[in-house]
Amino acid sequence: MTSLSTPYEIIIVGARVAGAGLALQTARAGLRTLVIDRDPPGRDTLSTHAMMRGGVMILNRWGLLSRIEELDTPAIRQTTFHYGEASFPVFIKERGGVDALYSPRRYVLDRILAEAAADAGAEVLHRTRFEDVLRDGRGRVCGIRMTGPDGVSHSVSGSLVVGADGIDSRVAAACGSGILHQGRNRSGVIFSYWKNIPLDGTHWFYGPQSAAGAIPTNGGCCVFTSFRPERLEGIKPSALPRLFQEVLSEVNPDFAAYLRHGSLDGGYIKFGGRSGFMRQISGPGWALVGDAACFKDPITAHGMTDALRDASELARAVVRGTPQAWQEWESGHERFARAFVDLSDRIAAYRMPLPELQAAHKDLSRLMNEECDYIERGEAGSFAEQPALAMAVND
Ligand SMILES: Cc1cc2nc3c(=O)[nH]c(=O)nc-3n(C[C@H](O)[C@H](O)[C@H](O)COP(=O)(O)OP(=O)(O)OC[C@H]3O[C@@H](n4cnc5c(N)ncnc54)[C@H](O)[C@@H]3O)c2cc1C
């Protein structure tokens, strides 16, 4: 095993929205930052693409929206909610420097974030797997063991290790982070990509027992259906198109008919569902961010926005390096993550009559407005203070 001599100020495992977003901020603030990911750069991942205003505001603050636009990500200026036969269009107003929403493919977004982190001075290593944490004599996490593409193990020391390694976080397991809060419901999802179906923005379709959506993204449109996960039980891959069409027809027959004019681009992708949860997010020498910290059922399409907001706030705490900054990050996380987990969980029961569902969406909208206020008030992305080692405060 080789031991690298460089001590990093922050080591991040996972180089997608949470991890690369955090690395971009800490590197810009001048902290020696290492971010690793087992995947090659630009690999797609299991996710649809709707990003809420808070997420777009953060990408704008980080100076990345123009790059997202350059790569032909459509600007979305209207979102329409359909409950049964009733439709409610919402026009995107200017707020926080943002007058449109964007839903980039993940191989576009995650790559832009990782490249921006590298440009800012972070060391970004793909095809590199986290194996375990290192601990000092007091049991405090002080680095990681990782395996590079050549199969060679390295021990790397760092003042703070952050798990941004997704829902099944190995960093969380290695640090002994437990589940503090658990949802009960979960959505089964089937999604696919379509060309030649012009849309006037994003469309969300809701029935009492299932939902669907059409999200304009790079090169076409992502269409998903979402329902109780039992419907996927025993379904072979060859039967996914039929179940997808069946759900779409029950939620909105007009859109199901419209989609038949389009051309399918690729196959059908399924997600069997996972209940939402919140993990303990920090301990001596370590922290978690993104899905590693908290997973929300995708029915509210808030995972990326939550990951970007939380990464932005964690970066601020790390750079400010005071106990107060650390506490502010933890309380902001607790406030929003818990509310989004619980609301997503309620909706993912697929039991609400449509008026009740509409009321739940109004709660969601209020929460997202509060989130935008919180992001607008925050200083993340513009670090006035001297970089300091926040890790000491978390001993
Ligand atoms: C079906 C579905 C649809 C969704 N739709 C939406 C949506 O429309 N809008 C939205 O906002 N959110 C959506 N989400 C949620 C969203 O995908 C996640 O919230 C988001 O990807 C979390 O980002 P992250 O950076 O925390 O983790 P991830 O994107 O999971 O990235 C974790 C990274 O860690 C790496 N990693 C893991 N283990 C290791 C290891 N041992 N060593 C090195 N690297 C490792 C992985 O390779 C991966 O690249 C959806 C999720 C699902 C399942």
The ligand as a Tripos MOL2 file, in Angstrom:
@<TRIPOS>MOLECULE
LIG
   53    58     1     0     0
SMALL
NO_CHARGES

@<TRIPOS>ATOM
      1 C1        -35.6020    7.3550  -10.2200 C.3       1 LIG1
      2 C2        -35.0710    8.6250   -9.6230 C.ar      1 LIG1
      3 C3        -35.4720    9.8380  -10.1330 C.ar      1 LIG1
      4 C4        -34.9920   11.0110   -9.5810 C.ar      1 LIG1
      5 N1        -35.3910   12.1960  -10.1200 N.ar      1 LIG1
      6 C5        -34.9420   13.3550   -9.5960 C.ar      1 LIG1
      7 C6        -35.3370   14.6000  -10.1390 C.ar      1 LIG1
      8 O1        -36.0800   14.6770  -11.1280 O.2       1 LIG1
      9 N2        -34.8680   15.7310   -9.5380 N.ar      1 LIG1
     10 C7        -34.0340   15.6770   -8.4560 C.ar      1 LIG1
     11 O2        -33.6410   16.7330   -7.9550 O.2       1 LIG1
     12 N3        -33.6330   14.5190   -7.9350 N.ar      1 LIG1
     13 C8        -34.0580   13.3480   -8.4750 C.ar      1 LIG1
     14 N4        -33.6380   12.1730   -7.9470 N.ar      1 LIG1
     15 C9        -32.7010   12.1980   -6.8100 C.3       1 LIG1
     16 C10       -31.2740   12.5380   -7.2680 C.3       1 LIG1
     17 O3        -30.8720   11.6600   -8.2790 O.3       1 LIG1
     18 C11       -30.3150   12.4330   -6.0810 C.3       1 LIG1
     19 O4        -30.8390   13.1690   -5.0000 O.3       1 LIG1
     20 C12       -28.9370   12.9860   -6.4320 C.3       1 LIG1
     21 O5        -28.3300   12.2040   -7.4180 O.3       1 LIG1
     22 C13       -28.0340   12.9760   -5.1890 C.3       1 LIG1
     23 O6        -26.7460   13.4000   -5.5650 O.3       1 LIG1
     24 P1        -25.4770   12.9760   -4.7280 P.3       1 LIG1
     25 O7        -24.3330   13.7070   -5.3350 O.co2     1 LIG1
     26 O8        -25.7580   13.1090   -3.2910 O.co2     1 LIG1
     27 O9        -25.3300   11.4090   -4.9520 O.3       1 LIG1
     28 P2        -25.1840   10.5320   -6.2730 P.3       1 LIG1
     29 O10       -25.7030   11.2520   -7.4620 O.co2     1 LIG1
     30 O11       -25.7720    9.2000   -5.9350 O.co2     1 LIG1
     31 O12       -23.6060   10.3910   -6.4550 O.3       1 LIG1
     32 C14       -22.8430    9.5910   -5.5780 C.3       1 LIG1
     33 C15       -21.5100    9.2760   -6.2540 C.3       1 LIG1
     34 O13       -20.7070    8.5770   -5.2930 O.3       1 LIG1
     35 C16       -19.9750    7.5870   -5.9790 C.3       1 LIG1
     36 N5        -19.6090    6.5310   -5.0480 N.ar      1 LIG1
     37 C17       -20.4410    5.7030   -4.3600 C.ar      1 LIG1
     38 N6        -19.7090    4.8230   -3.6330 N.ar      1 LIG1
     39 C18       -18.4100    5.1110   -3.8610 C.ar      1 LIG1
     40 C19       -17.1700    4.5430   -3.4080 C.ar      1 LIG1
     41 N7        -17.1300    3.4860   -2.5510 N.pl3     1 LIG1
     42 N8        -16.0190    5.0790   -3.8480 N.ar      1 LIG1
     43 C20       -16.0230    6.1410   -4.7070 C.ar      1 LIG1
     44 N9        -17.1780    6.7110   -5.1940 N.ar      1 LIG1
     45 C21       -18.3450    6.2070   -4.7640 C.ar      1 LIG1
     46 C22       -20.9320    7.0850   -7.0560 C.3       1 LIG1
     47 O14       -20.1830    6.5170   -8.1290 O.3       1 LIG1
     48 C23       -21.6450    8.3740   -7.4700 C.3       1 LIG1
     49 O15       -21.0390    8.9600   -8.5870 O.3       1 LIG1
     50 C24       -34.0980   10.9710   -8.4790 C.ar      1 LIG1
     51 C25       -33.6830    9.7460   -7.9640 C.ar      1 LIG1
     52 C26       -34.1660    8.5870   -8.5290 C.ar      1 LIG1
     53 C27       -33.7050    7.2650   -7.9600 C.3       1 LIG1
@<TRIPOS>BOND
     1     1     2 1
     2     2     3 ar
     3     2    52 ar
     4     3     4 ar
     5     4     5 ar
     6     4    50 ar
     7     5     6 ar
     8     6     7 ar
     9     6    13 1
    10     7     8 2
    11     7     9 ar
    12     9    10 ar
    13    10    11 2
    14    10    12 ar
    15    12    13 ar
    16    13    14 ar
    17    14    15 1
    18    14    50 ar
    19    15    16 1
    20    16    17 1
    21    16    18 1
    22    18    19 1
    23    18    20 1
    24    20    21 1
    25    20    22 1
    26    22    23 1
    27    23    24 1
    28    24    25 2
    29    24    26 1
    30    24    27 1
    31    27    28 1
    32    28    29 2
    33    28    30 1
    34    28    31 1
    35    31    32 1
    36    32    33 1
    37    33    34 1
    38    33    48 1
    39    34    35 1
    40    35    36 1
    41    35    46 1
    42    36    37 ar
    43    36    45 ar
    44    37    38 ar
    45    38    39 ar
    46    39    40 ar
    47    39    45 ar
    48    40    41 1
    49    40    42 ar
    50    42    43 ar
    51    43    44 ar
    52    44    45 ar
    53    46    47 1
    54    46    48 1
    55    48    49 1
    56    50    51 ar
    57    51    52 ar
    58    52    53 1
@<TRIPOS>SUBSTRUCTURE
     1 LIG1         1 GROUP 0 **** ****
